[in-house]
């Protein structure tokens, strides 16, 4: 569970550091695209060929998911509330997965 929390925290920091223009617009009062979780997943799969590659639980109880496509080289970060409402938090290109490196001294 600690690894999931560490990963989610790292992901949120990374998204903030490499925010897309869409995320920058959110800071200017533009509303992020939101819809039910099934519809967002359907759109990401159909239009961008993206599938979930990582997830974590946010401190507010939302599920944070990263969708990515190796075919189209795109990625999208989605936050989903417990009632199933999903909002796109960030999106971009050139997703690259890194191997997990344990910080546990006993590993």
SULTA-V559221 format. One record per residue. RES is the residue in three letters. OMEGA is omega in radians with two decimals (999 if undefined). Layout:
BEGIN
[[RES | OMEGA] [RES | OMEGA]]
END
This chain:
BEGIN
[[UNK | 3.13] [UNK | 3.13] [UNK | 3.12] [UNK | 3.14] [UNK | 3.11] [UNK | 3.12] [UNK | -3.13] [UNK | 3.12] [UNK | 3.12] [UNK | -3.13] [UNK | 3.13] [UNK | 3.10] [UNK | 3.14] [UNK | 3.12] [UNK | 3.11] [UNK | -3.10] [UNK | -3.09] [UNK | -3.05] [UNK | 3.09] [UNK | 3.06] [UNK | 3.13] [UNK | 3.13] [UNK | 3.11] [UNK | 3.12] [UNK | -3.13] [UNK | 3.13] [UNK | -3.13] [UNK | 3.07] [UNK | 3.09] [UNK | -3.09] [UNK | 3.11] [UNK | 3.13] [UNK | 3.13] [UNK | 3.12] [UNK | 3.09] [UNK | -3.01] [UNK | -3.11] [UNK | -3.13] [UNK | 3.10] [UNK | -3.14] [UNK | 3.13] [UNK | -3.14] [UNK | -3.14] [UNK | 3.11] [UNK | -3.07] [UNK | -3.04] [UNK | -3.04] [UNK | -3.09] [UNK | 3.14] [UNK | 3.09] [UNK | 3.12] [UNK | 3.10] [UNK | 3.12] [UNK | 3.07] [UNK | 3.07] [UNK | 3.11] [UNK | 3.10] [UNK | -3.12] [UNK | 3.12] [UNK | 3.12] [UNK | 3.11] [UNK | 3.04] [UNK | 3.09] [UNK | -3.13] [UNK | 3.01] [UNK | 3.03] [UNK | 3.11] [UNK | 3.12] [UNK | 3.05] [UNK | 3.14] [UNK | -3.06] [UNK | 3.07] [UNK | -3.12] [UNK | 3.07] [UNK | 3.12] [UNK | 3.05] [UNK | -3.07] [UNK | 3.05] [UNK | -3.09] [UNK | 3.12] [UNK | 3.10] [UNK | 3.13] [UNK | 3.03] [UNK | 3.08] [UNK | -3.12] [UNK | 3.06] [UNK | 3.07] [UNK | -3.09] [UNK | -3.13] [UNK | 3.10] [UNK | 3.14] [UNK | -3.12] [UNK | 3.06] [UNK | 3.07] [UNK | 3.08] [UNK | 3.12] [UNK | 3.11] [UNK | 3.09] [UNK | 3.12] [UNK | 3.09] [UNK | -3.11] [UNK | 3.04] [UNK | 3.13] [UNK | -3.11] [UNK | 3.13] [UNK | -3.09] [UNK | 999]]
END
